[in-house]
């Protein structure tokens, strides 16, 4: 087994799935919504990037922008349909899960009807260049995916620390009830939360679709992995999502090399079960207690 090949693949997978999981964690901790519509967001963003490449420009930056903007638009749509109408209703957590899951199912069927079952492919976003470090060869898509994902997360987290709307989101993440008491508008802020997390999902979709094909149901497995990473890290914890993404990224890379990619979900869930048996609240040990009341 080539250890450097495994490490490089694990880092790429951790950054892509971690981007998706961080969006899930931010949505849960700020809005109390476990968004199961990310499969649709993922596929919708992939098709948005493909349409950009077909009708606007095949340049990598334009394709990335098309996927990110499509994800943000889809996040706003889910917010308008699944959060705004029911966020102040009893048993909102369960209703929100059902509503976003329904959007996921209806949305993927709509994509299947519109684009058909045939998969689409994106042009090379980062080119065909390579970097050789001894026996390790890093391709442009690996380096570009890691750098782009990290840069996007830095920009988002920096915005949340410095802007007024970002501070409101952080206040909602810390204590949503106290945030509402001091006058932070949940409805207005929710659109920013869902657009940002949708954009993160859109970025993850483009980066992963740079390796895999785009299909109406192509977002199902990434959604499962993103939710699993968020649960494993501890819902609401960005730090926990990062740690869990690294652990499960290494698990997937090692499983692919040793026993085959078809066993990835099996080993992933076995690992998650083992972690949650030891730390029921996730790796970070943080579950928003305000939502347990």
PyMOL commands that set and color helices and strands:
alter all, ss='L'
color gray80, all
select helices_A, chain A and resi 3-31+38-55+60-83+92-115+140-162+164-174+176-181+186-209+219-233+238-258+261-278+289-291
alter helices_A, ss='H'
color red, helices_A
select strands_A, chain A and resi 130-133+136-139
alter strands_A, ss='S'
color yellow, strands_A
deselect
rebuild
show_as cartoon
